[in-house]
Amino acid sequence: MSPSGAEFIRKIRSQVEEVDPSVVQEHLGNGMVLVDVRESEEWDAGHIPGAKHVPRGYLESRIEGAVKDRDTRVVLYCASGQRSALAANTLREQLGYENVASMNGGITLWKDRGYEVEVPKSLTKEQRERYSRHILVPEIGLEGQTKLLEAKVLLLGAGGLGSPTALYLAAAGVGTLGIVDDDEVDLSNLQRQVIHTTDRIGVAKVDSAEESVKAINPDVNVVKYKTRLDASNIMEIIEGYDVIVDGVDNFPTRYLLNDATVRLQIPVVSASILGFDGQLSVFKPYDGPCYRCLYPVPPPAELAPSCGANGVLGVLPGTMGLLQATEVIKLVVGVGEPLVGRLLLYEALGATFTELKVRRDPECPVCSRPPEDISDDEMGVFPDYEAFCAAAG
Ligand SMILES: [Zn+2]
């Protein structure tokens, strides 16, 4: 005769290691991964701070995303300790996790003990509808959307790369978008700078971009900087932003930006385009290489796009700008593998993507030292650029 459900659960629970909430509370953050196996609505109503969310129904398909190493100490919890015991059994018996336990009494007992519970900020009814397709993606969910709404992202340039990035980040609900650009909309921009329109020729790009962003999503707070980024203003402008999107088209500013962001430890999603070719990487200070690790000296002047007007396929900045927007969302939400230590090359004519590994340079003049050691005088040191361009002929 088959055992009853209650007997089955009792048998499983006798085989699974169960730990008391006090033990979990003591070891939280000490190499132990705490996983909440409840449903999304339960998670949204409040969960243990620092826990990862893997609903039991998705355990097999998503546990590796939350806990890569099978030797890691994993403690599962649910509402009462029953679902987590069953899930712990599955992890151990079927998925090869060796050091798994279930928290006794679940979050109910945890709360009774007076331990901390984190309740995600709630969205308005309109926001729930606007972002419903994000909320449905398990890797984003309500929590990820809340992070996006709280995020501050700075776009350097409202041009070819900045246009699509700004439009999609606005649509995605990034709460604050800073835009740095000192230029006005020109007829020759409209072939690719899709945030601007024909009737806004002559208008400041920051104002034109703001108008488009607001029309898409009034939730977004736009902060405008109608200026050029230079050594005198960079620290003031970039401080406080979570991620910087670099669409800058000249090398001196790239070096300056690199040095300032390493010092302030702000990740930069950097892209460049020329003709049919695009490049993309994420420079996350002290986690991966910085721009100077990659380019200790400027590339040959004839390859420097800012040495004059160059042609570019109009849709290419769209492709690269949206790859940038994707990396921004991953960094803000904290999902996936950002392009840290990797350089992605896109060649549109052949329709090929190539990836190069890039490493931190232990001798790097900037990121080999602690951030507080990088002085104002050293930032953005670069050879005379006009001479540099002139040398290219
Ligand atoms: Zn470096």
Residues whose N, C-alpha, C, O or C-beta is under 5 A from the ligand:
A	BS01	ZN	P289 C290 R292 C293 C364 C367
